[in-house]
Amino acid sequence: MAHFTSDTYQLKRHILNFSAKVSKKLHKPERKFTADMTYGILASQSCLLTDIADQLHEPSRKINVVDRLSRHLANGVPNDALSAFLSLVKRWCPNHPVSIFSEIHSSAEKDFTSINDVTFSAMERAQKVFGSATFVMDRGYDDNKMFLKLDLMKQKYVIRLTSKRKLLYHNKWTPATELRNRRKGKVKLPLLYRGKQHEAYLSHVKVQITASRKDIYLVLVYGITEHPMMLATNMEIRSKEDVISVAKMYFSGWKIEEYFRCKKQVFRFEDFRVRKLRAINALNFYITLCMAFLAHMSMKPETNALKVSIIKKADPVKKKVYFCYYRLAKGISGILSYAKQGVRLWFRTKRPAYRQLCLKLVV
């Protein structure tokens, strides 16, 4: 039991330190709420407020704890917390799937205009955070408005085309499928896709898109799906290494799909009970914080003592996986199950002009 008590203490401290980085500019009640939500969701593997309240082990009646959490959720996401979160995860994005924009929208909203505007808002946030980026999109984003928006923002892109897309090739509008059927893959590429090894063959051709009449490249990927994939990119292709880079960039997107699947399955996000859209989005934000904490733990060395204990507690079937968030979430929840009390924040005033945050962990 002493082993698990030590692990629980260390894990609580990591969660509190992580939470404090996001909530450092907030008032005391919001800082406590951020810590409670992050800890409660990770410990319970649930987004239900009743389950979160159970893990906090507060002396208050459970219904009062749930009411307190509900009131804070109704206030939405503090702008300072969102800004701090974006600054925190900015450096993780090249190597670890983390979300910088995740919002639920309804067509019944007064200010709702279209799905495209929501997507454009996400793209603009990415531009604001990173300056320049490469947007990798699936077939649902094969839209002239999307290509024009990306050109206007001066961003790179890799977008999978639908079978309806026509491209300008040798001054003639030609169905993309016709160009696909004329060619054969010449560049061999072993790649990992959806956790499995595949052998793909690539080809490319310079074309123009309907929307802007600018030169782009059609990259064709054979051997993965029934019909060869068609990828449109404005990235310069001068060698087979460039073609391989574009294909790898698209196929790396499967980790993003796995990220959202994990978010739904592990934390039961589709089973929430809050009703107001603002509260739903706030709950979504705190689940996103928990997913970011999993990314934070995944970046630690494999020899890190706490990470070793988390993986051991998860009792995984496979020794190594390419997406480790599931086992980290299971191990964290298992270790926190030994806690007899939740996290507590104490605030002590040293001088009238200064406040010091004191963390006390009770296992």
N, C-alpha and C positions, 0 to 999 in steps of 0.2 A: 504493500500500500504506500510505503514511503516513496517508492519510485514514481508512482503515479501522482502523488502529492507534489513532488518536485516538478514534474512535467506540467501539471495543472498550473502551478504558480508561474512558471516560465511562459506558458502559453497565454495566460491572462495578461501578463506584463506586455507581451508582444501585441496583443489585441488593443490594450489601452494606449500604448505608444502610437500604434497605427491610427487609431481613432483620434488621438490628440492632434496629429498632424493635419487632419481634415477640419477639425473643429476649433483650432487654436484661436480664431478670431471671433468666435461666437460667445454669447453670454453663458453663464454657468448652467442654467437649466437646459440650454441647447447642447452644451458639451456633454452633460450627463446623459441626455436623451440619445445622442450619437453613440456614446459608449454602450449604453443599454441595448440599442438596436443591433449594433454590430456584434456584440457578444451574444445576445439572445438568439439571433438568427443563426450564427455559427454553431452555437451549442445545441439548438433544437433541430437544426436542418429544416426549418419551417419558417414561413412568413406569416403564420397565424399569430395574432397578438396574444391569444391565450397561451399558446405554446411558448412564445417569447417570455411572457410574464412568469411562467413556471420556472424558467431557467434563471431568472433574476433573484429568486428566493428572497423577495422583500418581505418585511414584517407586515406591511399593509395588506388589506384584503385584495384578493386577486382582481375583483371587479374594479377596484380603485386604480390598480396598476394599469389595467387595460384602458381605462378611461384616460389616464394620463398620457399613455402612448398615443391614443387616438387623437387627443387634442393637439399634440405636437405634429402628428402627420397631417392634420387638417391645415396647418400653417404652410405646408409646402416645403420646398428645398431652399434653404438659405443661400443667397448668392455667394457669400463668402465661403461656404462649405463646398459649393460646386467649383469655385475658382481654385481653392486649395487642392481639391481632388484632381483637377485637370493638371495642375502643376506637378503633383506627386507622380501621376502615372505617365506623364509625357515621355519620360526617358525609357519606359518599359515597352512601349508599343512595337518597336522593330522586332522584338524577340518573343513577346508574350501577348496573347490575346486579352486585351482589356477594352472596356467600352468607354468611349468619351461622349457618346450621345445615345441615350436610350429613353424614349418618351412614348407614352401611350396617348393617342389622339382619338377624338370622336368627331364625326361630321356634324354632330349636334352642337358643337362649340360655336359660340358667337363669332369668334375670329378665325374659324377654320375656313380655308380657301380650297386647298387641294393637297393630295398626297405628295405631288411634286414639290410644293412649297415646304413641306415638312422635310423632305429629302434634301432640298437646297439648304435649309437651316442647318442640317447635320454637316453638310459639305462646308458651309461657311465657318462652322465652329472648328472643323478640322484644319481649315486654312489658317484660322486665327491662332490655333494652338501650335501648329507645325510650320506655318509659312508656306512651304511647298510639300506636296505629298503625291503618292500615286494611288489613285482610286481604283480598286478592283471590284467589279460589279458583275452580277449574274444576268441572265437573259431578261429578267423583268425590268432592267434599266436600259434596254436597247430602245432608246427614245431620242428623237432628234433634239428635243429640248434639253436632254441630259448632255448630249455632245456639245451643244451650243453653250450651256452653262459652264462646262469644264474648260472650253476654249476661252470664255470670258474671264474665268478665274486663273487662266494660264497654268493649269494643273495637268499632270500626266495621268493617263488612265489605261486600264485593260478591261474591256467590257465584252462579255460573251454575247454573240449575236444570235438572233432568232432566225428561223428558216425563211421568214418573210423579208428580210433585209436585202436591199439592192445596193450595189456599189458601182462607182464609176471606174471602169477598167478599159484602158485604150480608147477613151472618149466614147464609151458605150455603157449604158446602164445595164448591169448584168446581175442576176440573182446571185447572192453569196453562195448558195448551194451549188450553183453551176461551177463557180470557181473552185469550190471544194472538191467537186467530183472530177475536175480536170487534172488535179495534181495528186502526187503521192508524197508521203513523208520520207525525207532523206536524212534528217538529223535524228539520231537515236538518243533517247533520254530515259534512263531508269528513274522513276520517281515514286515518292510515297504519297498516296491519295486515300483519304478516309481510313487511315491506319493500315493500308495494304500496299505492298510493292507492286508496281506496274511497269510495263515497258512501252513507252510511247515513241511515236515517230512524228517529227515536226516538219512543217514547210511554211513558207511565207511569200507574200506578194504585195507590192505597193499598189494601193487603190486610193479612191477618194470617197468620203462619206457624203450622204445626201445633204446633211444639215449645213455644212460649212464649205464644202468643196476643197477642203484642205487635204494634203497628202497624209495618209496614215498607212498602217500595215495591217494586212489580214494574216493572222497566224493560225495555221491549221494544225490540229492535234489529232493524230490517228492512233487507234489501238486502246483507247480508254473506255469509250462509250460505243453504243451501237452505230451511231452516226458521228463522224469526226466533228470535233468541237471547232467553232469558228470564233476567234478572239480578235477584236479590233483594238489597236493601240496606236497612240501618237508618239510612243517612245522610238528613238532612232534605232534602226537595225542595220548593222554593217557586217556582222559576222554571225556564225552559228552560235557563238556564246551569247550574243544579244537575243537570239530567238529562244534559246534555252532559258535565259533570265526572265523573259516575258511569260513563258509557260509556267515556270516555277512560281512566279508571283501569283498567277491565277490559282494554281493548285494549292498554294499555301492557305487559301481561303477556307479550306475544310475545317481548320482549327476554329475559325470564327463561328461556323455552324455548330461545332461541338460545344463551343463556349455557351451559346444560347440554349442548346439542349440541356447542358449541365445546369444552367441557371434555373430552368423550369423544373427539371427532375429533382435536383438535390434540395432546392429551397421551396419547392411546390408553389411556384409563383402564380400558376394559373388557378390556384385554390385559395386566393385571398378573399377576405370578407369585407374589407373597406369598400365603400360605395362611391364616394366623391372622387372625381377624376384627379383633382389636385392631390388628394391623399394617396391615391393609387400610384401616381408618379413619384411621390415622396417615398413610398414603400419600395418602389422600383429602384430608387436611388440608393437606399440603404442595403438592398440586396446586391446592387452593383458594387458597393463598398466591400461587401463580404467576398465577392468574386475577385476584387482587386487584392484583398488580403490573401486569398489562395495563390494569386500570381506572385505576391510578395514572398510567400513561403516557398513557392516552387523555385525561386531564384537562389535560394540558399544552397550551399554546397551539399552534395550527397552525404558527406561525412558530418554535417551539422547534427549535434546530439538531439536537439528538439525535433528536427525533421526526421531523423531516424526513428524516434519514438512515435511520431505521428504515423509514419508509414507502417511501422510494426503493429500499432494499434488497429490500423485499417485492415490488417490481415489479408493482403492482396493475393489473388490467385497467380497472376503473372508477376514476374520479377521486375520487368521493365515495360512501360507503356509510353506512347507518344503524347498522350494527353492525361496529365496526372491530377487534374482538379478534383475528380471524383474521389480518388483515394485520399487525397489531402482533406477534403471535406468530411469524409467518414472518420478518419483518424482524429481530426480536431474535435468533432462531436463526441467521439468515444472517450477522449481524455477529459473533456470538460464534464462528462457525466459523473466524474468522481467529485466534482465541486459541491460543497454543501451550501455555499452562498455564491451570489453573483458578483459582479464587479462593483466597486464603490469608489466614488470620487469625493475627496475631502478638500475643501478650499479654506486656507488659513490666511488671514490678513497679517502681514508683517508690519506694514506701515500704511497709512491712509491712501497713499498714492500708488502702492504696489500690492499685487496679489500673487500668491504662490499656489500653484496647483500641487496638492499632495496626493499621491496615489497610495492606497492601502489595499492590499490583496488579502482576502480571507478565503482559505481553502477548507 
